[in-house]
Amino acid sequence: MGKKQSESDAKIQEELRNSGEIPNHIAIIMDGNGRWARKRGLPRVAGHKKGVDSVREITQACSDIGVKYLTLFTFSTENWKRPKDEVSTLMRLLLKSVKDKCDELMQNDVRLTTIGDVKSLPKEVQKELYDAVERTKNNKKMTLNLALSYGGRWELLEAVKSITREVCEGKLSIENINEKIISENLTTKNFPDPDLLIRTSGEFRISNFMLWQIAYTEFYISDVHWPGFNRKHLYEAIRNFQKRERRFGRVSEQLNKKDKGLKNVSSLPKEAN
């Protein structure tokens, strides 16, 4: 972030805003760092380092175009199974990125938040994240949400435990458990569900990401490895999103003119998500 927006880029973004709704919440599974590096005869760490540049560019582009929430699948619960050296490298990169980019987040009015089992991260990383979240908490232009030590099954399990405790303590009856209660016990309770999920590197998998929240999310698969994914590819994904008719269980004939203008999940009643 921090680069001055070019006139040509501003023009493309204006055309996108005029051609349809901009997704309110974009979630991205950032896949392919290792393959990007291997293809170039480089160590995997080179792919992870280059991937940080893509994070910066995509965050800036989303902020400029009017996306309100951007969630990045940064480190999954399954990623702890990777070689210790690689995990250590990823933690160091995360620490350095948060330290280096916090000033830019402030300059661009971007709020930083996290979801996941953050307490499982190294203490130094936890502190840096906490400080950055606190420092940026009043920023309003966009929310950058990092999914760290996150997994959809872990999140649902934690929600079940939380709801069970309330039932056992007599604070909640089983008959009153509904979708709203479940959503309020997820780590994403303060965010709308994603309108668009982008996965890079051509893989057709959810990979245990936001299992509850993506029930009506539009998917876009890019063959580009994450380190090579730039704002041009982001705009292609948004154009593709704008062409889709989102019915949320209804049929086309049920959509009136007003409904057809509602591109974002967050624009509809929460029960429809």
Buried (B, 14 or more C-beta within 10 A) or exposed (E): BEEEBEEEBEEBBEEBEEEBBBBBBBBBBBBBBBBBBBEEEBEBBBBBBBBBEBBBBBBBBBBBBBBBBBBBBBBBBBBEEBEEEBBEBBBBBBBEBBEEBBEBBBEBEBBBBBBBBBEEBBEEBBEBBEBBBEBBEEBEBBBBBBBBBBBBEBBBEBBEEBBEEBEEEEEBEEEEBEEEBBBEBBBBEEBBBBBBBBBBBEBEEBEBBBBBBBBBBBBBBBEBBBBBBBBEBBBBBBBBBBEEEBBBEEEEEEBEEEBEEBBBBBBBEEEBB
